[in-house]
Amino acid sequence: MATDQELIHRIALSLLKGIGPVNARNLVAYCGGVDALFTDPKVRRSLEKVPGIGPTLAASILDTAVLKAAEKQLTYARKNGIRLLFYLDAAYPKRLKLCDDAPVLLHVKGNADLDTERCVAIVGTRSPTPHGKRFTAELVEGLAASGAVIVSGLAYGVDIIAHRTALKAGLHTVGCVAHGLDRLYPGEHAGTAKEMVEQGALVSELPSGGTFVPGNFPARNRVIAGLSDCTVVVESGLKGGSLITADIANSYDREVMAVPGRPGDAKSLGCNRLIKDSKAHLLTGADDLLKLMGWEPKPVKKAPVQAALFADLLPEEQAMVAVLKDKGKVGIDDLCILSRIPQHKAAGILLNLELNGVVRTLPGKVYQLG
């Protein structure tokens, strides 16, 4: 378990200005660990030599103010029940860890298992049509039996419909937000967010107390795509966050699906383009998703007749069972010949075997083991 000092160093790494996730990883690798970055004098003197850093970024790393800010973040997280998942932690979501540009630190509030067997991202326009609203709800309801976690962005429109339907269906749902967990945007979704903390989670890579910046939304979309096995776009114009999420999911080699719409329908232009350009599979409902992902319910196979049951059979019954076991499906005439049992006796024997579940009758007086 990480000490307070180690946690502060991890938080501080995520707070460094001008250093994104990729450079942060390179920095840790070059310095031999995140702690050395903030404590080893020799390492700190050579920061300018690290590829991609230079004197300006080195100065920001050496500024002790970042450690004080990290201490405040740790205090806030503990006070508010927020888990801090570092990219080198075993608890860091495995799907997201596979993405080169994944956040170095995640702030998580809630009880959802981010490494659950199945995760589906559902995104779309903030002003869906009645059809889009209905399709989103039916899609989530259709996924209920699969136990999939529903991931989205807690925004207006398709996002909030997906979250609320998941809650009603008893599914866990995860909201990836573009701000610290000390606030919620939009505020109208606060009630849903509170439910999600109990039946899912809220996730952010951003610290509390930060300035709200619209540019954080595109970065947030990579978290949505990275946490999920597949991404579904329900409705979208030719531009928008949903298409950004779809592009990111494709870059992560995750499955992307889009709901087709009428040609010329402004709310379907983005989805139709994704399908036309072979960047998304055409999706008509939950069954399509389950089939594509290999999540279809496995058919229940009828238990085979146990060989141990045959030990209690009479000699003539055993003779018939032996023929059926060897040949599979056998007509009554051949069965009598091969078992050497007269036909006038065979009918009674077969009836008794059928009543005991050993033999099954097929059309045309054909028999096979039950």
URWO-V67957 format. One record per residue. N is the residue number from 1. RES is the residue in three letters. PHI is phi in radians with two decimals (NA if undefined). PSI is psi in whole degrees, 0 to 359 (999 if undefined). Layout:
n=N res=RES phi=PHI psi=PSI
n=N res=RES phi=PHI psi=PSI
This chain:
n=1 res=MET phi=NA psi=135
n=2 res=ALA phi=-1.20 psi=142
n=3 res=THR phi=-1.35 psi=169
n=4 res=ASP phi=-1.03 psi=318
n=5 res=GLN phi=-1.11 psi=319
n=6 res=GLU phi=-1.13 psi=319
n=7 res=LEU phi=-1.11 psi=320
n=8 res=ILE phi=-1.11 psi=320
n=9 res=HIS phi=-1.14 psi=321
n=10 res=ARG phi=-1.15 psi=317
n=11 res=ILE phi=-1.11 psi=317
n=12 res=ALA phi=-1.05 psi=320
n=13 res=LEU phi=-1.01 psi=318
n=14 res=SER phi=-1.26 psi=342
n=15 res=LEU phi=-1.62 psi=350
n=16 res=LEU phi=-1.08 psi=124
n=17 res=LYS phi=-1.35 psi=138
n=18 res=GLY phi=1.46 psi=359
n=19 res=ILE phi=-2.05 psi=108
n=20 res=GLY phi=-1.40 psi=181
n=21 res=PRO phi=-0.99 psi=320
n=22 res=VAL phi=-1.18 psi=311
n=23 res=ASN phi=-1.14 psi=326
n=24 res=ALA phi=-1.11 psi=318
n=25 res=ARG phi=-1.12 psi=316
n=26 res=ASN phi=-1.07 psi=321
n=27 res=LEU phi=-1.10 psi=314
n=28 res=VAL phi=-1.10 psi=317
n=29 res=ALA phi=-1.11 psi=318
n=30 res=TYR phi=-1.16 psi=321
n=31 res=CYS phi=-1.50 psi=351
n=32 res=GLY phi=1.45 psi=20
n=33 res=GLY phi=2.41 psi=157
n=34 res=VAL phi=-1.24 psi=326
n=35 res=ASP phi=-1.16 psi=319
n=36 res=ALA phi=-1.06 psi=328
n=37 res=LEU phi=-1.04 psi=328
n=38 res=PHE phi=-1.89 psi=352
n=39 res=THR phi=-2.19 psi=335
n=40 res=ASP phi=-1.50 psi=111
n=41 res=PRO phi=-0.99 psi=320
n=42 res=LYS phi=-1.12 psi=317
n=43 res=VAL phi=-1.12 psi=317
n=44 res=ARG phi=-1.20 psi=331
n=45 res=ARG phi=-1.27 psi=340
n=46 res=SER phi=-1.88 psi=16
n=47 res=LEU phi=-1.05 psi=326
n=48 res=GLU phi=-1.10 psi=338
n=49 res=LYS phi=-1.45 psi=347
n=50 res=VAL phi=-1.18 psi=129
n=51 res=PRO phi=-0.93 psi=129
n=52 res=GLY phi=1.52 psi=0
n=53 res=ILE phi=-1.72 psi=287
n=54 res=GLY phi=1.38 psi=176
n=55 res=PRO phi=-1.16 psi=322
n=56 res=THR phi=-1.15 psi=311
n=57 res=LEU phi=-1.20 psi=325
n=58 res=ALA phi=-1.07 psi=320
n=59 res=ALA phi=-1.12 psi=322
n=60 res=SER phi=-1.19 psi=328
n=61 res=ILE phi=-1.24 psi=322
n=62 res=LEU phi=-1.30 psi=344
n=63 res=ASP phi=-1.20 psi=118
n=64 res=THR phi=-1.18 psi=348
n=65 res=ALA phi=-1.07 psi=330
n=66 res=VAL phi=-1.18 psi=328
n=67 res=LEU phi=-1.24 psi=323
n=68 res=LYS phi=-1.16 psi=320
n=69 res=ALA phi=-1.13 psi=323
n=70 res=ALA phi=-1.15 psi=322
n=71 res=GLU phi=-1.05 psi=318
n=72 res=LYS phi=-1.10 psi=319
n=73 res=GLN phi=-1.10 psi=319
n=74 res=LEU phi=-1.13 psi=318
n=75 res=THR phi=-1.07 psi=315
n=76 res=TYR phi=-1.11 psi=317
n=77 res=ALA phi=-1.06 psi=315
n=78 res=ARG phi=-1.17 psi=322
n=79 res=LYS phi=-1.17 psi=330
n=80 res=ASN phi=-1.95 psi=16
n=81 res=GLY phi=1.14 psi=38
n=82 res=ILE phi=-1.77 psi=126
n=83 res=ARG phi=-1.46 psi=142
n=84 res=LEU phi=-1.97 psi=115
n=85 res=LEU phi=-1.92 psi=113
n=86 res=PHE phi=-1.53 psi=149
n=87 res=TYR phi=-1.13 psi=343
n=88 res=LEU phi=-1.65 psi=356
n=89 res=ASP phi=-1.26 psi=148
n=90 res=ALA phi=-1.13 psi=332
n=91 res=ALA phi=-1.42 psi=351
n=92 res=TYR phi=-1.12 psi=135
n=93 res=PRO phi=-0.93 psi=126
n=94 res=LYS phi=-1.13 psi=322
n=95 res=ARG phi=-1.09 psi=317
n=96 res=LEU phi=-1.23 psi=327
n=97 res=LYS phi=-1.08 psi=336
n=98 res=LEU phi=-1.30 psi=348
n=99 res=CYS phi=-1.62 psi=126
n=100 res=ASP phi=-1.04 psi=328
n=101 res=ASP phi=-1.81 psi=22
n=102 res=ALA phi=-1.13 psi=151
n=103 res=PRO phi=-1.01 psi=145
n=104 res=VAL phi=-1.33 psi=338
n=105 res=LEU phi=-2.47 psi=133
n=106 res=LEU phi=-1.98 psi=138
n=107 res=HIS phi=-1.78 psi=121
n=108 res=VAL phi=-2.23 psi=127
n=109 res=LYS phi=-2.15 psi=118
n=110 res=GLY phi=2.38 psi=182
n=111 res=ASN phi=-2.02 psi=12
n=112 res=ALA phi=-1.18 psi=144
n=113 res=ASP phi=-1.48 psi=107
n=114 res=LEU phi=-1.33 psi=354
n=115 res=ASP phi=-1.96 psi=25
n=116 res=THR phi=-1.10 psi=163
n=117 res=GLU phi=-1.06 psi=325
n=118 res=ARG phi=-2.38 psi=129
n=119 res=CYS phi=-2.34 psi=131
n=120 res=VAL phi=-2.17 psi=125
n=121 res=ALA phi=-1.59 psi=132
n=122 res=ILE phi=-2.17 psi=119
n=123 res=VAL phi=-2.33 psi=168
n=124 res=GLY phi=2.97 psi=187
n=125 res=THR phi=-1.09 psi=154
n=126 res=ARG phi=-1.43 psi=351
n=127 res=SER phi=-2.31 psi=70
n=128 res=PRO phi=-1.22 psi=157
n=129 res=THR phi=-1.32 psi=167
n=130 res=PRO phi=-0.95 psi=321
n=131 res=HIS phi=-1.10 psi=318
n=132 res=GLY phi=-1.11 psi=319
n=133 res=LYS phi=-1.10 psi=314
n=134 res=ARG phi=-1.13 psi=318
n=135 res=PHE phi=-1.11 psi=318
n=136 res=THR phi=-1.03 psi=313
n=137 res=ALA phi=-1.12 psi=317
n=138 res=GLU phi=-1.17 psi=326
n=139 res=LEU phi=-1.11 psi=311
n=140 res=VAL phi=-1.11 psi=317
n=141 res=GLU phi=-1.05 psi=322
n=142 res=GLY phi=-1.22 psi=342
n=143 res=LEU phi=-1.64 psi=356
n=144 res=ALA phi=-0.99 psi=316
n=145 res=ALA phi=-1.16 psi=337
n=146 res=SER phi=-1.37 psi=343
n=147 res=GLY phi=1.29 psi=16
n=148 res=ALA phi=-1.15 psi=143
n=149 res=VAL phi=-1.43 psi=133
n=150 res=ILE phi=-1.69 psi=123
n=151 res=VAL phi=-1.96 psi=134
n=152 res=SER phi=-2.77 psi=193
n=153 res=GLY phi=-1.93 psi=10
n=154 res=LEU phi=1.05 psi=19
n=155 res=ALA phi=-1.49 psi=176
n=156 res=TYR phi=-1.11 psi=161
n=157 res=GLY phi=1.43 psi=229
n=158 res=VAL phi=-1.01 psi=319
n=159 res=ASP phi=-0.97 psi=305
n=160 res=ILE phi=-1.21 psi=329
n=161 res=ILE phi=-1.14 psi=318
n=162 res=ALA phi=-1.09 psi=315
n=163 res=HIS phi=-1.10 psi=312
n=164 res=ARG phi=-1.18 psi=323
n=165 res=THR phi=-1.18 psi=322
n=166 res=ALA phi=-1.07 psi=317
n=167 res=LEU phi=-1.06 psi=317
n=168 res=LYS phi=-1.16 psi=327
n=169 res=ALA phi=-1.46 psi=359
n=170 res=GLY phi=1.44 psi=14
n=171 res=LEU phi=-1.61 psi=149
n=172 res=HIS phi=-1.29 psi=146
n=173 res=THR phi=-2.45 psi=140
n=174 res=VAL phi=-2.04 psi=128
n=175 res=GLY phi=-1.86 psi=118
n=176 res=CYS phi=-1.66 psi=117
n=177 res=VAL phi=-1.89 psi=160
n=178 res=ALA phi=-1.82 psi=34
n=179 res=HIS phi=-2.76 psi=173
n=180 res=GLY phi=-1.16 psi=162
n=181 res=LEU phi=-1.42 psi=11
n=182 res=ASP phi=-1.53 psi=359
n=183 res=ARG phi=-2.51 psi=177
n=184 res=LEU phi=-2.56 psi=130
n=185 res=TYR phi=-2.25 psi=131
n=186 res=PRO phi=-1.34 psi=151
n=187 res=GLY phi=-1.07 psi=334
n=188 res=GLU phi=-1.10 psi=343
n=189 res=HIS phi=-1.71 psi=12
n=190 res=ALA phi=-1.06 psi=320
n=191 res=GLY phi=-1.10 psi=317
n=192 res=THR phi=-1.14 psi=319
n=193 res=ALA phi=-1.06 psi=321
n=194 res=LYS phi=-1.10 psi=319
n=195 res=GLU phi=-1.13 psi=323
n=196 res=MET phi=-1.16 psi=329
n=197 res=VAL phi=-1.11 psi=328
n=198 res=GLU phi=-1.47 psi=333
n=199 res=GLN phi=-2.30 psi=52
n=200 res=GLY phi=2.63 psi=225
n=201 res=ALA phi=-2.94 psi=160
n=202 res=LEU phi=-1.94 psi=136
n=203 res=VAL phi=-2.28 psi=138
n=204 res=SER phi=-2.63 psi=151
n=205 res=GLU phi=-1.71 psi=359
n=206 res=LEU phi=-1.75 psi=146
n=207 res=PRO phi=-1.33 psi=164
n=208 res=SER phi=-1.28 psi=154
n=209 res=GLY phi=1.40 psi=2
n=210 res=GLY phi=-1.36 psi=163
n=211 res=THR phi=-1.31 psi=138
n=212 res=PHE phi=-1.31 psi=119
n=213 res=VAL phi=-2.19 psi=120
n=214 res=PRO phi=-0.97 psi=331
n=215 res=GLY phi=-1.15 psi=349
n=216 res=ASN phi=-1.26 psi=340
n=217 res=PHE phi=-1.11 psi=313
n=218 res=PRO phi=-1.04 psi=321
n=219 res=ALA phi=-1.14 psi=321
n=220 res=ARG phi=-1.04 psi=327
n=221 res=ASN phi=-1.12 psi=332
n=222 res=ARG phi=-1.23 psi=333
n=223 res=VAL phi=-1.24 psi=319
n=224 res=ILE phi=-1.02 psi=310
n=225 res=ALA phi=-1.17 psi=320
n=226 res=GLY phi=-1.24 psi=332
n=227 res=LEU phi=-1.37 psi=348
n=228 res=SER phi=-1.97 psi=151
n=229 res=ASP phi=-1.29 psi=327
n=230 res=CYS phi=-2.64 psi=158
n=231 res=THR phi=-2.17 psi=131
n=232 res=VAL phi=-1.96 psi=128
n=233 res=VAL phi=-1.84 psi=118
n=234 res=VAL phi=-1.48 psi=305
n=235 res=GLU phi=-2.49 psi=141
n=236 res=SER phi=-2.85 psi=144
n=237 res=GLY phi=-1.33 psi=191
n=238 res=LEU phi=-1.31 psi=346
n=239 res=LYS phi=-2.32 psi=156
n=240 res=GLY phi=2.51 psi=168
n=241 res=GLY phi=-1.08 psi=329
n=242 res=SER phi=-1.12 psi=320
n=243 res=LEU phi=-1.24 psi=328
n=244 res=ILE phi=-1.10 psi=315
n=245 res=THR phi=-1.06 psi=318
n=246 res=ALA phi=-1.09 psi=316
n=247 res=ASP phi=-1.09 psi=319
n=248 res=ILE phi=-1.14 psi=316
n=249 res=ALA phi=-1.03 psi=319
n=250 res=ASN phi=-1.09 psi=320
n=251 res=SER phi=-1.17 psi=335
n=252 res=TYR phi=-1.52 psi=2
n=253 res=ASP phi=1.09 psi=38
n=254 res=ARG phi=-1.78 psi=155
n=255 res=GLU phi=-1.23 psi=140
n=256 res=VAL phi=-2.17 psi=136
n=257 res=MET phi=-2.27 psi=147
n=258 res=ALA phi=-2.38 psi=144
n=259 res=VAL phi=-1.54 psi=121
n=260 res=PRO phi=-1.24 psi=155
n=261 res=GLY phi=-2.41 psi=178
n=262 res=ARG phi=-1.16 psi=140
n=263 res=PRO phi=-1.00 psi=133
n=264 res=GLY phi=1.57 psi=348
n=265 res=ASP phi=-1.26 psi=117
n=266 res=ALA phi=-0.99 psi=326
n=267 res=LYS phi=-1.38 psi=353
n=268 res=SER phi=-2.03 psi=358
n=269 res=LEU phi=-1.04 psi=319
n=270 res=GLY phi=-1.16 psi=316
n=271 res=CYS phi=-1.11 psi=314
n=272 res=ASN phi=-1.07 psi=323
n=273 res=ARG phi=-1.17 psi=318
n=274 res=LEU phi=-1.02 psi=316
n=275 res=ILE phi=-1.18 psi=315
n=276 res=LYS phi=-1.06 psi=321
n=277 res=ASP phi=-1.51 psi=9
n=278 res=SER phi=1.04 psi=33
n=279 res=LYS phi=-1.75 psi=357
n=280 res=ALA phi=-2.68 psi=147
n=281 res=HIS phi=-1.38 psi=144
n=282 res=LEU phi=-1.25 psi=129
n=283 res=LEU phi=-2.11 psi=125
n=284 res=THR phi=-1.95 psi=355
n=285 res=GLY phi=2.97 psi=179
n=286 res=ALA phi=-1.05 psi=326
n=287 res=ASP phi=-1.05 psi=323
n=288 res=ASP phi=-1.09 psi=316
n=289 res=LEU phi=-1.12 psi=313
n=290 res=LEU phi=-1.06 psi=321
n=291 res=LYS phi=-1.20 psi=314
n=292 res=LEU phi=-1.10 psi=321
n=293 res=MET phi=-1.50 psi=355
n=294 res=GLY phi=1.26 psi=30
n=295 res=TRP phi=-1.81 psi=13
n=296 res=GLU phi=-1.12 psi=144
n=297 res=PRO phi=-1.04 psi=134
n=298 res=LYS phi=-1.34 psi=133
n=299 res=PRO phi=-1.10 psi=141
n=300 res=VAL phi=-1.37 psi=117
n=301 res=LYS phi=-1.45 psi=137
n=302 res=LYS phi=-1.19 psi=131
n=303 res=ALA phi=-1.06 psi=131
n=304 res=PRO phi=-1.17 psi=154
n=305 res=VAL phi=-1.13 psi=127
n=306 res=GLN phi=-1.30 psi=139
n=307 res=ALA phi=-1.10 psi=332
n=308 res=ALA phi=-1.07 psi=332
n=309 res=LEU phi=-1.16 psi=331
n=310 res=PHE phi=-1.20 psi=339
n=311 res=ALA phi=-1.14 psi=335
n=312 res=ASP phi=-1.58 psi=2
n=313 res=LEU phi=-1.39 psi=154
n=314 res=LEU phi=-1.27 psi=160
n=315 res=PRO phi=-0.94 psi=316
n=316 res=GLU phi=-1.20 psi=324
n=317 res=GLU phi=-1.14 psi=319
n=318 res=GLN phi=-1.10 psi=325
n=319 res=ALA phi=-1.12 psi=317
n=320 res=MET phi=-1.18 psi=318
n=321 res=VAL phi=-1.08 psi=321
n=322 res=ALA phi=-1.08 psi=320
n=323 res=VAL phi=-1.15 psi=314
n=324 res=LEU phi=-1.14 psi=325
n=325 res=LYS phi=-1.17 psi=325
n=326 res=ASP phi=-1.43 psi=321
n=327 res=LYS phi=-1.75 psi=340
n=328 res=GLY phi=1.50 psi=246
n=329 res=LYS phi=-1.52 psi=129
n=330 res=VAL phi=-2.41 psi=134
n=331 res=GLY phi=-1.26 psi=158
n=332 res=ILE phi=-1.02 psi=320
n=333 res=ASP phi=-1.15 psi=311
n=334 res=ASP phi=-1.12 psi=324
n=335 res=LEU phi=-1.10 psi=319
n=336 res=CYS phi=-1.17 psi=320
n=337 res=ILE phi=-1.17 psi=312
n=338 res=LEU phi=-1.21 psi=328
n=339 res=SER phi=-1.58 psi=351
n=340 res=ARG phi=1.05 psi=41
n=341 res=ILE phi=-2.09 psi=127
n=342 res=PRO phi=-1.01 psi=148
n=343 res=GLN phi=-1.12 psi=328
n=344 res=HIS phi=-1.19 psi=338
n=345 res=LYS phi=-1.62 psi=333
n=346 res=ALA phi=-1.08 psi=322
n=347 res=ALA phi=-1.02 psi=315
n=348 res=GLY phi=-1.19 psi=322
n=349 res=ILE phi=-1.14 psi=316
n=350 res=LEU phi=-1.14 psi=322
n=351 res=LEU phi=-1.09 psi=318
n=352 res=ASN phi=-1.14 psi=319
n=353 res=LEU phi=-1.12 psi=323
n=354 res=GLU phi=-1.20 psi=320
n=355 res=LEU phi=-1.12 psi=331
n=356 res=ASN phi=-1.58 psi=5
n=357 res=GLY phi=1.33 psi=14
n=358 res=VAL phi=-1.50 psi=325
n=359 res=VAL phi=-2.19 psi=149
n=360 res=ARG phi=-2.17 psi=137
n=361 res=THR phi=-1.60 psi=132
n=362 res=LEU phi=-1.94 psi=163
n=363 res=PRO phi=-0.97 psi=146
n=364 res=GLY phi=1.43 psi=25
n=365 res=LYS phi=0.98 psi=44
n=366 res=VAL phi=-1.89 psi=142
n=367 res=TYR phi=-2.18 psi=152
n=368 res=GLN phi=-2.64 psi=164
n=369 res=LEU phi=-1.15 psi=143
n=370 res=GLY phi=-1.31 psi=999
